[in-house]
């Protein structure tokens, strides 16, 4: 068995994933899309169904989980066990046990001790960051029972994540994301990027700082008895949302409003554009980023990515601040202070004029 569970005092329920290692005995489809409601099956895993999953506190009180597929109207959620242990009832500094029993009698156990931060803050990291001039600086108090501190910044190209044993961190505006496919920067102008600093236990730290060797199967540090995986804990120390900006000095940079104004609440009416990266060579396009607003005011605000070659401009409207979640693509050109073009999916033309 393979288990993955992290106790989180900020969560309403504690989620435990239970599956089996891949042995080649079962055909795994490799062309399906990931479904958050079916995380194990849609990712090519083999879920363990109908197991008994329990979390036991230091006083012996037992809270039993419910498999999502047994209560979901869609029948999805095989191997996903939701333990109704509210985060507010988790005693920080205490020891908790995970116990899993399968219908065939196989048993798995694991333990974690939850860190106990003296101070927890929410939203204190929220700020506007000009990537060209600013750096993000954060400090916190040392946490008892914490093995390390996890720092995570969401970005459209995937999260930036690291561990530190320090109680302070400084992230520069031009920091590169080592976990992104093309080493894009962490902070992308126009995007609102969530950030969290959390205290984590030894199990969490060791599991995520190690890798599994695809040939030998060794490498990951697992303290699970009767199986593999992780049962750890993390406690948020501070959170916030970083609104990223940059200087706007080039013709394509600035705000552009739809002309004439549309009353369709789903139509982008205001674009804010930045040159995310200059073209490395004349024959290459510059990378653009920014955000768009819909409706007459700010019915919806989300991120956009794009490119510019000469006067030709392509803008990709994305959802949920994620580069891979494409809403539509606008192709056009910059003519003085005017952007003229057309959307690929809808086929609708749209003209945007610069806002003074």
Buried (B, 14 or more C-beta within 10 A) or exposed (E): BBBBBBBBBBBEBBBBBBBBEEEEEEEEEEEEEEBEBBBBBBEEBBBBBEBBBBBBBEEEEEBBBBBBBEEBEEEBBBBBBBBEBEBEEBEBBBBBBBBBBBEEEBBBBBBBBBBBBEEBBEEBBBEEBBBBEBEBEBEBEEBEBBBBBBBBBBBBBBBBBBBEEEBEBEBEBEBEBEBBEEEBBBBBBBBBBBBBBBBBBBBBBBBBEEEEEEEEEEEBEBBBEBBBBBBBBBBBBBBBBBBBBBEBEEEBBBBBBBEEEBEEEEBBBBBBBBBBBEBEEEEEBBBBBBBBBBBEEEEBBBBBBBBBEEEEBBBBBBEEBBBEBBBBBBEBBBEEEBBBBBBBEEEEEBBBBBEE
